[in-house]
Amino acid sequence: MVWKLRDGSGYEFPKTGIVVASPPEVHACRVTDKGQGFRCNKLKHLAGKKYKYTVNLVATGSGQAPRPLDPFILHQP
């Protein structure tokens, strides 16, 4: 799974940019593209399993970071 910020967004992903509420052996996540991207590799497929995750951003300009978002991931068979 990949998340990308638009060029010039004024935000970047910190090391904890995407935090998946799952055991660490399920997803391995990291910052990419000098903070403008984030990638989580699915290491273990669990069909039908739903995971909450949090999106965290930091402001790189004069603005404030948005509140963390908390969507979910649904693994499809």
mmCIF file of the N, C-alpha and C atoms, coordinates in Angstrom:
data_MODEL
# 
_entry.id   MODEL 
# 
loop_
_atom_site.group_PDB 
_atom_site.id 
_atom_site.type_symbol 
_atom_site.label_atom_id 
_atom_site.label_alt_id 
_atom_site.label_comp_id 
_atom_site.label_asym_id 
_atom_site.label_entity_id 
_atom_site.label_seq_id 
_atom_site.pdbx_PDB_ins_code 
_atom_site.Cartn_x 
_atom_site.Cartn_y 
_atom_site.Cartn_z 
_atom_site.occupancy 
_atom_site.B_iso_or_equiv 
_atom_site.pdbx_formal_charge 
_atom_site.auth_seq_id 
_atom_site.auth_comp_id 
_atom_site.auth_asym_id 
_atom_site.auth_atom_id 
_atom_site.pdbx_PDB_model_num 
ATOM 1   N N  . MET A 1 1  ? 0.856   -1.156  0.000  1.00 0.00 ? 1  MET A N  1 
ATOM 2   C CA . MET A 1 1  ? 0.000   0.000   0.000  1.00 0.00 ? 1  MET A CA 1 
ATOM 3   C C  . MET A 1 1  ? 0.902   1.219   0.000  1.00 0.00 ? 1  MET A C  1 
ATOM 4   N N  . VAL A 1 2  ? 0.505   2.207   -0.779 1.00 0.00 ? 2  VAL A N  1 
ATOM 5   C CA . VAL A 1 2  ? 1.332   3.398   -0.946 1.00 0.00 ? 2  VAL A CA 1 
ATOM 6   C C  . VAL A 1 2  ? 0.480   4.644   -0.743 1.00 0.00 ? 2  VAL A C  1 
ATOM 7   N N  . TRP A 1 3  ? 1.010   5.591   -0.011 1.00 0.00 ? 3  TRP A N  1 
ATOM 8   C CA . TRP A 1 3  ? 0.393   6.900   0.172  1.00 0.00 ? 3  TRP A CA 1 
ATOM 9   C C  . TRP A 1 3  ? 1.356   7.934   -0.390 1.00 0.00 ? 3  TRP A C  1 
ATOM 10  N N  . LYS A 1 4  ? 0.839   8.919   -1.102 1.00 0.00 ? 4  LYS A N  1 
ATOM 11  C CA . LYS A 1 4  ? 1.660   9.989   -1.684 1.00 0.00 ? 4  LYS A CA 1 
ATOM 12  C C  . LYS A 1 4  ? 1.023   11.330  -1.366 1.00 0.00 ? 4  LYS A C  1 
ATOM 13  N N  . LEU A 1 5  ? 1.859   12.310  -1.041 1.00 0.00 ? 5  LEU A N  1 
ATOM 14  C CA . LEU A 1 5  ? 1.393   13.670  -0.851 1.00 0.00 ? 5  LEU A CA 1 
ATOM 15  C C  . LEU A 1 5  ? 1.572   14.435  -2.160 1.00 0.00 ? 5  LEU A C  1 
ATOM 16  N N  . ARG A 1 6  ? 0.703   15.366  -2.420 1.00 0.00 ? 6  ARG A N  1 
ATOM 17  C CA . ARG A 1 6  ? 0.834   16.188  -3.624 1.00 0.00 ? 6  ARG A CA 1 
ATOM 18  C C  . ARG A 1 6  ? 2.051   17.099  -3.490 1.00 0.00 ? 6  ARG A C  1 
ATOM 19  N N  . ASP A 1 7  ? 2.728   17.343  -4.601 1.00 0.00 ? 7  ASP A N  1 
ATOM 20  C CA . ASP A 1 7  ? 3.844   18.282  -4.600 1.00 0.00 ? 7  ASP A CA 1 
ATOM 21  C C  . ASP A 1 7  ? 3.371   19.633  -4.082 1.00 0.00 ? 7  ASP A C  1 
ATOM 22  N N  . GLY A 1 8  ? 4.172   20.225  -3.210 1.00 0.00 ? 8  GLY A N  1 
ATOM 23  C CA . GLY A 1 8  ? 3.836   21.535  -2.665 1.00 0.00 ? 8  GLY A CA 1 
ATOM 24  C C  . GLY A 1 8  ? 2.736   21.521  -1.630 1.00 0.00 ? 8  GLY A C  1 
ATOM 25  N N  . SER A 1 9  ? 2.431   20.353  -1.058 1.00 0.00 ? 9  SER A N  1 
ATOM 26  C CA . SER A 1 9  ? 1.335   20.257  -0.081 1.00 0.00 ? 9  SER A CA 1 
ATOM 27  C C  . SER A 1 9  ? 1.651   20.982  1.221  1.00 0.00 ? 9  SER A C  1 
ATOM 28  N N  . GLY A 1 10 ? 2.944   21.167  1.526  1.00 0.00 ? 10 GLY A N  1 
ATOM 29  C CA . GLY A 1 10 ? 3.321   21.800  2.789  1.00 0.00 ? 10 GLY A CA 1 
ATOM 30  C C  . GLY A 1 10 ? 3.363   20.821  3.945  1.00 0.00 ? 10 GLY A C  1 
ATOM 31  N N  . TYR A 1 11 ? 3.297   19.521  3.634  1.00 0.00 ? 11 TYR A N  1 
ATOM 32  C CA . TYR A 1 11 ? 3.335   18.477  4.654  1.00 0.00 ? 11 TYR A CA 1 
ATOM 33  C C  . TYR A 1 11 ? 4.330   17.398  4.259  1.00 0.00 ? 11 TYR A C  1 
ATOM 34  N N  . GLU A 1 12 ? 4.723   16.612  5.238  1.00 0.00 ? 12 GLU A N  1 
ATOM 35  C CA . GLU A 1 12 ? 5.505   15.411  4.956  1.00 0.00 ? 12 GLU A CA 1 
ATOM 36  C C  . GLU A 1 12 ? 5.178   14.365  6.005  1.00 0.00 ? 12 GLU A C  1 
ATOM 37  N N  . PHE A 1 13 ? 5.503   13.127  5.664  1.00 0.00 ? 13 PHE A N  1 
ATOM 38  C CA . PHE A 1 13 ? 5.290   12.018  6.587  1.00 0.00 ? 13 PHE A CA 1 
ATOM 39  C C  . PHE A 1 13 ? 6.476   11.911  7.544  1.00 0.00 ? 13 PHE A C  1 
ATOM 40  N N  . PRO A 1 14 ? 6.228   11.800  8.857  1.00 0.00 ? 14 PRO A N  1 
ATOM 41  C CA . PRO A 1 14 ? 7.306   11.470  9.787  1.00 0.00 ? 14 PRO A CA 1 
ATOM 42  C C  . PRO A 1 14 ? 7.522   9.958   9.771  1.00 0.00 ? 14 PRO A C  1 
ATOM 43  N N  . LYS A 1 15 ? 8.463   9.452   10.559 1.00 0.00 ? 15 LYS A N  1 
ATOM 44  C CA . LYS A 1 15 ? 8.706   8.002   10.621 1.00 0.00 ? 15 LYS A CA 1 
ATOM 45  C C  . LYS A 1 15 ? 7.459   7.237   11.034 1.00 0.00 ? 15 LYS A C  1 
ATOM 46  N N  . THR A 1 16 ? 6.594   7.891   11.793 1.00 0.00 ? 16 THR A N  1 
ATOM 47  C CA . THR A 1 16 ? 5.333   7.266   12.222 1.00 0.00 ? 16 THR A CA 1 
ATOM 48  C C  . THR A 1 16 ? 4.178   7.811   11.387 1.00 0.00 ? 16 THR A C  1 
ATOM 49  N N  . GLY A 1 17 ? 4.421   8.035   10.084 1.00 0.00 ? 17 GLY A N  1 
ATOM 50  C CA . GLY A 1 17 ? 3.413   8.611   9.202  1.00 0.00 ? 17 GLY A CA 1 
ATOM 51  C C  . GLY A 1 17 ? 2.170   7.765   9.063  1.00 0.00 ? 17 GLY A C  1 
ATOM 52  N N  . ILE A 1 18 ? 2.351   6.459   8.984  1.00 0.00 ? 18 ILE A N  1 
ATOM 53  C CA . ILE A 1 18 ? 1.227   5.524   8.942  1.00 0.00 ? 18 ILE A CA 1 
ATOM 54  C C  . ILE A 1 18 ? 1.465   4.517   10.052 1.00 0.00 ? 18 ILE A C  1 
ATOM 55  N N  . VAL A 1 19 ? 0.524   4.418   10.970 1.00 0.00 ? 19 VAL A N  1 
ATOM 56  C CA . VAL A 1 19 ? 0.632   3.476   12.076 1.00 0.00 ? 19 VAL A CA 1 
ATOM 57  C C  . VAL A 1 19 ? -0.532  2.499   11.954 1.00 0.00 ? 19 VAL A C  1 
ATOM 58  N N  . VAL A 1 20 ? -0.216  1.247   11.628 1.00 0.00 ? 20 VAL A N  1 
ATOM 59  C CA . VAL A 1 20 ? -1.238  0.216   11.460 1.00 0.00 ? 20 VAL A CA 1 
ATOM 60  C C  . VAL A 1 20 ? -1.433  -0.505  12.781 1.00 0.00 ? 20 VAL A C  1 
ATOM 61  N N  . ALA A 1 21 ? -2.686  -0.596  13.217 1.00 0.00 ? 21 ALA A N  1 
ATOM 62  C CA . ALA A 1 21 ? -3.007  -1.277  14.471 1.00 0.00 ? 21 ALA A CA 1 
ATOM 63  C C  . ALA A 1 21 ? -3.082  -2.777  14.207 1.00 0.00 ? 21 ALA A C  1 
ATOM 64  N N  . SER A 1 22 ? -1.935  -3.374  14.009 1.00 0.00 ? 22 SER A N  1 
ATOM 65  C CA . SER A 1 22 ? -1.861  -4.814  13.759 1.00 0.00 ? 22 SER A CA 1 
ATOM 66  C C  . SER A 1 22 ? -0.528  -5.311  14.300 1.00 0.00 ? 22 SER A C  1 
ATOM 67  N N  . PRO A 1 23 ? -0.389  -6.597  14.431 1.00 0.00 ? 23 PRO A N  1 
ATOM 68  C CA . PRO A 1 23 ? 0.919   -7.105  14.849 1.00 0.00 ? 23 PRO A CA 1 
ATOM 69  C C  . PRO A 1 23 ? 1.976   -6.701  13.824 1.00 0.00 ? 23 PRO A C  1 
ATOM 70  N N  . PRO A 1 24 ? 3.210   -6.397  14.264 1.00 0.00 ? 24 PRO A N  1 
ATOM 71  C CA . PRO A 1 24 ? 4.241   -5.927  13.344 1.00 0.00 ? 24 PRO A CA 1 
ATOM 72  C C  . PRO A 1 24 ? 4.599   -6.914  12.235 1.00 0.00 ? 24 PRO A C  1 
ATOM 73  N N  . GLU A 1 25 ? 4.307   -8.187  12.404 1.00 0.00 ? 25 GLU A N  1 
ATOM 74  C CA . GLU A 1 25 ? 4.642   -9.154  11.364 1.00 0.00 ? 25 GLU A CA 1 
ATOM 75  C C  . GLU A 1 25 ? 3.677   -9.088  10.172 1.00 0.00 ? 25 GLU A C  1 
ATOM 76  N N  . VAL A 1 26 ? 2.605   -8.308  10.265 1.00 0.00 ? 26 VAL A N  1 
ATOM 77  C CA . VAL A 1 26 ? 1.635   -8.210  9.178  1.00 0.00 ? 26 VAL A CA 1 
ATOM 78  C C  . VAL A 1 26 ? 2.020   -7.112  8.184  1.00 0.00 ? 26 VAL A C  1 
ATOM 79  N N  . HIS A 1 27 ? 2.454   -5.958  8.646  1.00 0.00 ? 27 HIS A N  1 
ATOM 80  C CA . HIS A 1 27 ? 2.800   -4.835  7.775  1.00 0.00 ? 27 HIS A CA 1 
ATOM 81  C C  . HIS A 1 27 ? 4.171   -4.275  8.156  1.00 0.00 ? 27 HIS A C  1 
ATOM 82  N N  . ALA A 1 28 ? 5.019   -4.037  7.173  1.00 0.00 ? 28 ALA A N  1 
ATOM 83  C CA . ALA A 1 28 ? 6.304   -3.367  7.365  1.00 0.00 ? 28 ALA A CA 1 
ATOM 84  C C  . ALA A 1 28 ? 6.206   -2.021  6.657  1.00 0.00 ? 28 ALA A C  1 
ATOM 85  N N  . CYS A 1 29 ? 6.264   -0.915  7.412  1.00 0.00 ? 29 CYS A N  1 
ATOM 86  C CA . CYS A 1 29 ? 6.012   0.411   6.852  1.00 0.00 ? 29 CYS A CA 1 
ATOM 87  C C  . CYS A 1 29 ? 7.246   1.299   6.941  1.00 0.00 ? 29 CYS A C  1 
ATOM 88  N N  . ARG A 1 30 ? 7.354   2.230   5.955  1.00 0.00 ? 30 ARG A N  1 
ATOM 89  C CA . ARG A 1 30 ? 8.489   3.145   5.958  1.00 0.00 ? 30 ARG A CA 1 
ATOM 90  C C  . ARG A 1 30 ? 8.169   4.395   5.130  1.00 0.00 ? 30 ARG A C  1 
ATOM 91  N N  . VAL A 1 31 ? 8.897   5.477   5.430  1.00 0.00 ? 31 VAL A N  1 
ATOM 92  C CA . VAL A 1 31 ? 8.816   6.728   4.681  1.00 0.00 ? 31 VAL A CA 1 
ATOM 93  C C  . VAL A 1 31 ? 9.565   6.550   3.365  1.00 0.00 ? 31 VAL A C  1 
ATOM 94  N N  . THR A 1 32 ? 9.038   7.147   2.286  1.00 0.00 ? 32 THR A N  1 
ATOM 95  C CA . THR A 1 32 ? 9.700   7.123   0.980  1.00 0.00 ? 32 THR A CA 1 
ATOM 96  C C  . THR A 1 32 ? 9.710   8.535   0.393  1.00 0.00 ? 32 THR A C  1 
ATOM 97  N N  . ASP A 1 33 ? 10.405  8.703   -0.694 1.00 0.00 ? 33 ASP A N  1 
ATOM 98  C CA . ASP A 1 33 ? 10.392  9.958   -1.462 1.00 0.00 ? 33 ASP A CA 1 
ATOM 99  C C  . ASP A 1 33 ? 10.657  11.193  -0.611 1.00 0.00 ? 33 ASP A C  1 
ATOM 100 N N  . LYS A 1 34 ? 11.664  11.095  0.266  1.00 0.00 ? 34 LYS A N  1 
ATOM 101 C CA . LYS A 1 34 ? 12.072  12.240  1.099  1.00 0.00 ? 34 LYS A CA 1 
ATOM 102 C C  . LYS A 1 34 ? 10.912  12.820  1.900  1.00 0.00 ? 34 LYS A C  1 
ATOM 103 N N  . GLY A 1 35 ? 10.077  11.941  2.449  1.00 0.00 ? 35 GLY A N  1 
ATOM 104 C CA . GLY A 1 35 ? 8.958   12.358  3.284  1.00 0.00 ? 35 GLY A CA 1 
ATOM 105 C C  . GLY A 1 35 ? 7.667   12.603  2.541  1.00 0.00 ? 35 GLY A C  1 
ATOM 106 N N  . GLN A 1 36 ? 7.672   12.532  1.218  1.00 0.00 ? 36 GLN A N  1 
ATOM 107 C CA . GLN A 1 36 ? 6.471   12.795  0.437  1.00 0.00 ? 36 GLN A CA 1 
ATOM 108 C C  . GLN A 1 36 ? 5.654   11.536  0.148  1.00 0.00 ? 36 GLN A C  1 
ATOM 109 N N  . GLY A 1 37 ? 6.176   10.380  0.532  1.00 0.00 ? 37 GLY A N  1 
ATOM 110 C CA . GLY A 1 37 ? 5.476   9.118   0.327  1.00 0.00 ? 37 GLY A CA 1 
ATOM 111 C C  . GLY A 1 37 ? 5.619   8.216   1.530  1.00 0.00 ? 37 GLY A C  1 
ATOM 112 N N  . PHE A 1 38 ? 4.775   7.229   1.590  1.00 0.00 ? 38 PHE A N  1 
ATOM 113 C CA . PHE A 1 38 ? 4.823   6.238   2.666  1.00 0.00 ? 38 PHE A CA 1 
ATOM 114 C C  . PHE A 1 38 ? 4.369   4.919   2.077  1.00 0.00 ? 38 PHE A C  1 
ATOM 115 N N  . ARG A 1 39 ? 5.047   3.840   2.425  1.00 0.00 ? 39 ARG A N  1 
ATOM 116 C CA . ARG A 1 39 ? 4.733   2.523   1.872  1.00 0.00 ? 39 ARG A CA 1 
ATOM 117 C C  . ARG A 1 39 ? 4.650   1.503   3.011  1.00 0.00 ? 39 ARG A C  1 
ATOM 118 N N  . CYS A 1 40 ? 3.608   0.687   2.959  1.00 0.00 ? 40 CYS A N  1 
ATOM 119 C CA . CYS A 1 40 ? 3.468   -0.448  3.872  1.00 0.00 ? 40 CYS A CA 1 
ATOM 120 C C  . CYS A 1 40 ? 3.394   -1.703  3.023  1.00 0.00 ? 40 CYS A C  1 
ATOM 121 N N  . ASN A 1 41 ? 4.309   -2.601  3.246  1.00 0.00 ? 41 ASN A N  1 
ATOM 122 C CA . ASN A 1 41 ? 4.305   -3.884  2.539  1.00 0.00 ? 41 ASN A CA 1 
ATOM 123 C C  . ASN A 1 41 ? 3.489   -4.880  3.343  1.00 0.00 ? 41 ASN A C  1 
ATOM 124 N N  . LYS A 1 42 ? 2.603   -5.552  2.666  1.00 0.00 ? 42 LYS A N  1 
ATOM 125 C CA . LYS A 1 42 ? 1.794   -6.582  3.317  1.00 0.00 ? 42 LYS A CA 1 
ATOM 126 C C  . LYS A 1 42 ? 2.622   -7.860  3.319  1.00 0.00 ? 42 LYS A C  1 
ATOM 127 N N  . LEU A 1 43 ? 2.986   -8.310  4.491  1.00 0.00 ? 43 LEU A N  1 
ATOM 128 C CA . LEU A 1 43 ? 3.827   -9.488  4.606  1.00 0.00 ? 43 LEU A CA 1 
ATOM 129 C C  . LEU A 1 43 ? 3.025   -10.768 4.804  1.00 0.00 ? 43 LEU A C  1 
ATOM 130 N N  . LYS A 1 44 ? 1.830   -10.629 5.302  1.00 0.00 ? 44 LYS A N  1 
ATOM 131 C CA . LYS A 1 44 ? 1.014   -11.799 5.600  1.00 0.00 ? 44 LYS A CA 1 
ATOM 132 C C  . LYS A 1 44 ? -0.416  -11.505 5.163  1.00 0.00 ? 44 LYS A C  1 
ATOM 133 N N  . HIS A 1 45 ? -0.944  -12.299 4.247  1.00 0.00 ? 45 HIS A N  1 
ATOM 134 C CA . HIS A 1 45 ? -2.290  -12.062 3.738  1.00 0.00 ? 45 HIS A CA 1 
ATOM 135 C C  . HIS A 1 45 ? -3.318  -12.742 4.642  1.00 0.00 ? 45 HIS A C  1 
ATOM 136 N N  . LEU A 1 46 ? -4.235  -11.969 5.154  1.00 0.00 ? 46 LEU A N  1 
ATOM 137 C CA . LEU A 1 46 ? -5.316  -12.478 5.992  1.00 0.00 ? 46 LEU A CA 1 
ATOM 138 C C  . LEU A 1 46 ? -6.632  -12.020 5.378  1.00 0.00 ? 46 LEU A C  1 
ATOM 139 N N  . ALA A 1 47 ? -7.211  -12.840 4.515  1.00 0.00 ? 47 ALA A N  1 
ATOM 140 C CA . ALA A 1 47 ? -8.425  -12.479 3.788  1.00 0.00 ? 47 ALA A CA 1 
ATOM 141 C C  . ALA A 1 47 ? -9.539  -12.068 4.743  1.00 0.00 ? 47 ALA A C  1 
ATOM 142 N N  . GLY A 1 48 ? -10.172 -10.940 4.421  1.00 0.00 ? 48 GLY A N  1 
ATOM 143 C CA . GLY A 1 48 ? -11.311 -10.466 5.204  1.00 0.00 ? 48 GLY A CA 1 
ATOM 144 C C  . GLY A 1 48 ? -10.940 -9.751  6.487  1.00 0.00 ? 48 GLY A C  1 
ATOM 145 N N  . LYS A 1 49 ? -9.664  -9.659  6.819  1.00 0.00 ? 49 LYS A N  1 
ATOM 146 C CA . LYS A 1 49 ? -9.231  -9.009  8.053  1.00 0.00 ? 49 LYS A CA 1 
ATOM 147 C C  . LYS A 1 49 ? -9.233  -7.499  7.864  1.00 0.00 ? 49 LYS A C  1 
ATOM 148 N N  . LYS A 1 50 ? -9.708  -6.768  8.861  1.00 0.00 ? 50 LYS A N  1 
ATOM 149 C CA . LYS A 1 50 ? -9.791  -5.312  8.818  1.00 0.00 ? 50 LYS A CA 1 
ATOM 150 C C  . LYS A 1 50 ? -8.844  -4.740  9.871  1.00 0.00 ? 50 LYS A C  1 
ATOM 151 N N  . TYR A 1 51 ? -8.031  -3.754  9.466  1.00 0.00 ? 51 TYR A N  1 
ATOM 152 C CA . TYR A 1 51 ? -7.084  -3.114  10.375 1.00 0.00 ? 51 TYR A CA 1 
ATOM 153 C C  . TYR A 1 51 ? -7.313  -1.608  10.384 1.00 0.00 ? 51 TYR A C  1 
ATOM 154 N N  . LYS A 1 52 ? -7.407  -1.024  11.559 1.00 0.00 ? 52 LYS A N  1 
ATOM 155 C CA . LYS A 1 52 ? -7.432  0.425   11.696 1.00 0.00 ? 52 LYS A CA 1 
ATOM 156 C C  . LYS A 1 52 ? -6.012  0.924   11.500 1.00 0.00 ? 52 LYS A C  1 
ATOM 157 N N  . TYR A 1 53 ? -5.885  2.130   10.955 1.00 0.00 ? 53 TYR A N  1 
ATOM 158 C CA . TYR A 1 53 ? -4.570  2.746   10.888 1.00 0.00 ? 53 TYR A CA 1 
ATOM 159 C C  . TYR A 1 53 ? -4.713  4.246   11.059 1.00 0.00 ? 53 TYR A C  1 
ATOM 160 N N  . THR A 1 54 ? -3.628  4.889   11.419 1.00 0.00 ? 54 THR A N  1 
ATOM 161 C CA . THR A 1 54 ? -3.613  6.320   11.647 1.00 0.00 ? 54 THR A CA 1 
ATOM 162 C C  . THR A 1 54 ? -2.644  6.960   10.667 1.00 0.00 ? 54 THR A C  1 
ATOM 163 N N  . VAL A 1 55 ? -3.055  8.084   10.082 1.00 0.00 ? 55 VAL A N  1 
ATOM 164 C CA . VAL A 1 55 ? -2.203  8.856   9.193  1.00 0.00 ? 55 VAL A CA 1 
ATOM 165 C C  . VAL A 1 55 ? -1.745  10.092  9.958  1.00 0.00 ? 55 VAL A C  1 
ATOM 166 N N  . ASN A 1 56 ? -0.429  10.252  10.096 1.00 0.00 ? 56 ASN A N  1 
ATOM 167 C CA . ASN A 1 56 ? 0.157   11.411  10.773 1.00 0.00 ? 56 ASN A CA 1 
ATOM 168 C C  . ASN A 1 56 ? 0.984   12.200  9.774  1.00 0.00 ? 56 ASN A C  1 
ATOM 169 N N  . LEU A 1 57 ? 0.835   13.518  9.775  1.00 0.00 ? 57 LEU A N  1 
ATOM 170 C CA . LEU A 1 57 ? 1.617   14.397  8.917  1.00 0.00 ? 57 LEU A CA 1 
ATOM 171 C C  . LEU A 1 57 ? 2.229   15.505  9.764  1.00 0.00 ? 57 LEU A C  1 
ATOM 172 N N  . VAL A 1 58 ? 3.355   16.040  9.299  1.00 0.00 ? 58 VAL A N  1 
ATOM 173 C CA . VAL A 1 58 ? 3.949   17.210  9.935  1.00 0.00 ? 58 VAL A CA 1 
ATOM 174 C C  . VAL A 1 58 ? 3.979   18.327  8.900  1.00 0.00 ? 58 VAL A C  1 
ATOM 175 N N  . ALA A 1 59 ? 3.789   19.556  9.375  1.00 0.00 ? 59 ALA A N  1 
ATOM 176 C CA . ALA A 1 59 ? 3.810   20.719  8.493  1.00 0.00 ? 59 ALA A CA 1 
ATOM 177 C C  . ALA A 1 59 ? 5.253   21.084  8.188  1.00 0.00 ? 59 ALA A C  1 
ATOM 178 N N  . THR A 1 60 ? 5.548   21.337  6.918  1.00 0.00 ? 60 THR A N  1 
ATOM 179 C CA . THR A 1 60 ? 6.891   21.762  6.530  1.00 0.00 ? 60 THR A CA 1 
ATOM 180 C C  . THR A 1 60 ? 6.921   23.254  6.226  1.00 0.00 ? 60 THR A C  1 
ATOM 181 N N  . GLY A 1 61 ? 5.754   23.849  6.115  1.00 0.00 ? 61 GLY A N  1 
ATOM 182 C CA . GLY A 1 61 ? 5.656   25.279  5.849  1.00 0.00 ? 61 GLY A CA 1 
ATOM 183 C C  . GLY A 1 61 ? 5.194   26.003  7.104  1.00 0.00 ? 61 GLY A C  1 
ATOM 184 N N  . SER A 1 62 ? 4.425   27.055  6.905  1.00 0.00 ? 62 SER A N  1 
ATOM 185 C CA . SER A 1 62 ? 3.970   27.856  8.039  1.00 0.00 ? 62 SER A CA 1 
ATOM 186 C C  . SER A 1 62 ? 2.658   27.362  8.632  1.00 0.00 ? 62 SER A C  1 
ATOM 187 N N  . GLY A 1 63 ? 2.042   26.348  8.007  1.00 0.00 ? 63 GLY A N  1 
ATOM 188 C CA . GLY A 1 63 ? 0.752   25.842  8.495  1.00 0.00 ? 63 GLY A CA 1 
ATOM 189 C C  . GLY A 1 63 ? 0.907   24.878  9.650  1.00 0.00 ? 63 GLY A C  1 
ATOM 190 N N  . GLN A 1 64 ? -0.218  24.400  10.124 1.00 0.00 ? 64 GLN A N  1 
ATOM 191 C CA . GLN A 1 64 ? -0.243  23.405  11.188 1.00 0.00 ? 64 GLN A CA 1 
ATOM 192 C C  . GLN A 1 64 ? -0.567  22.050  10.589 1.00 0.00 ? 64 GLN A C  1 
ATOM 193 N N  . ALA A 1 65 ? -0.065  21.008  11.223 1.00 0.00 ? 65 ALA A N  1 
ATOM 194 C CA . ALA A 1 65 ? -0.378  19.652  10.780 1.00 0.00 ? 65 ALA A CA 1 
ATOM 195 C C  . ALA A 1 65 ? -1.868  19.379  11.008 1.00 0.00 ? 65 ALA A C  1 
ATOM 196 N N  . PRO A 1 66 ? -2.501  18.652  10.093 1.00 0.00 ? 66 PRO A N  1 
ATOM 197 C CA . PRO A 1 66 ? -3.911  18.298  10.306 1.00 0.00 ? 66 PRO A CA 1 
ATOM 198 C C  . PRO A 1 66 ? -4.049  17.278  11.430 1.00 0.00 ? 66 PRO A C  1 
ATOM 199 N N  . ARG A 1 67 ? -5.250  17.165  11.957 1.00 0.00 ? 67 ARG A N  1 
ATOM 200 C CA . ARG A 1 67 ? -5.518  16.123  12.954 1.00 0.00 ? 67 ARG A CA 1 
ATOM 201 C C  . ARG A 1 67 ? -5.220  14.765  12.318 1.00 0.00 ? 67 ARG A C  1 
ATOM 202 N N  . PRO A 1 68 ? -4.720  13.794  13.108 1.00 0.00 ? 68 PRO A N  1 
ATOM 203 C CA . PRO A 1 68 ? -4.504  12.452  12.547 1.00 0.00 ? 68 PRO A CA 1 
ATOM 204 C C  . PRO A 1 68 ? -5.813  11.865  12.032 1.00 0.00 ? 68 PRO A C  1 
ATOM 205 N N  . LEU A 1 69 ? -5.751  11.170  10.925 1.00 0.00 ? 69 LEU A N  1 
ATOM 206 C CA . LEU A 1 69 ? -6.903  10.474  10.352 1.00 0.00 ? 69 LEU A CA 1 
ATOM 207 C C  . LEU A 1 69 ? -6.864  9.023   10.793 1.00 0.00 ? 69 LEU A C  1 
ATOM 208 N N  . ASP A 1 70 ? -8.021  8.371   10.869 1.00 0.00 ? 70 ASP A N  1 
ATOM 209 C CA . ASP A 1 70 ? -8.028  6.967   11.306 1.00 0.00 ? 70 ASP A CA 1 
ATOM 210 C C  . ASP A 1 70 ? -8.942  6.093   10.455 1.00 0.00 ? 70 ASP A C  1 
ATOM 211 N N  . PRO A 1 71 ? -8.594  5.890   9.172  1.00 0.00 ? 71 PRO A N  1 
ATOM 212 C CA . PRO A 1 71 ? -9.352  4.974   8.311  1.00 0.00 ? 71 PRO A CA 1 
ATOM 213 C C  . PRO A 1 71 ? -8.990  3.519   8.610  1.00 0.00 ? 71 PRO A C  1 
ATOM 214 N N  . PHE A 1 72 ? -9.366  2.605   7.729  1.00 0.00 ? 72 PHE A N  1 
ATOM 215 C CA . PHE A 1 72 ? -9.017  1.197   7.933  1.00 0.00 ? 72 PHE A CA 1 
ATOM 216 C C  . PHE A 1 72 ? -8.591  0.561   6.616  1.00 0.00 ? 72 PHE A C  1 
ATOM 217 N N  . ILE A 1 73 ? -7.903  -0.560  6.746  1.00 0.00 ? 73 ILE A N  1 
ATOM 218 C CA . ILE A 1 73 ? -7.466  -1.386  5.611  1.00 0.00 ? 73 ILE A CA 1 
ATOM 219 C C  . ILE A 1 73 ? -8.298  -2.651  5.671  1.00 0.00 ? 73 ILE A C  1 
ATOM 220 N N  . LEU A 1 74 ? -8.850  -3.078  4.527  1.00 0.00 ? 74 LEU A N  1 
ATOM 221 C CA . LEU A 1 74 ? -9.595  -4.328  4.465  1.00 0.00 ? 74 LEU A CA 1 
ATOM 222 C C  . LEU A 1 74 ? -8.908  -5.218  3.453  1.00 0.00 ? 74 LEU A C  1 
ATOM 223 N N  . HIS A 1 75 ? -8.376  -6.342  3.915  1.00 0.00 ? 75 HIS A N  1 
ATOM 224 C CA . HIS A 1 75 ? -7.717  -7.303  3.027  1.00 0.00 ? 75 HIS A CA 1 
ATOM 225 C C  . HIS A 1 75 ? -8.773  -8.084  2.253  1.00 0.00 ? 75 HIS A C  1 
ATOM 226 N N  . GLN A 1 76 ? -8.634  -8.074  0.934  1.00 0.00 ? 76 GLN A N  1 
ATOM 227 C CA . GLN A 1 76 ? -9.545  -8.816  0.068  1.00 0.00 ? 76 GLN A CA 1 
ATOM 228 C C  . GLN A 1 76 ? -8.900  -10.120 -0.377 1.00 0.00 ? 76 GLN A C  1 
ATOM 229 N N  . PRO A 1 77 ? -9.687  -11.180 -0.521 1.00 0.00 ? 77 PRO A N  1 
ATOM 230 C CA . PRO A 1 77 ? -9.102  -12.445 -0.987 1.00 0.00 ? 77 PRO A CA 1 
ATOM 231 C C  . PRO A 1 77 ? -8.684  -12.372 -2.435 1.00 0.00 ? 77 PRO A C  1 
# 
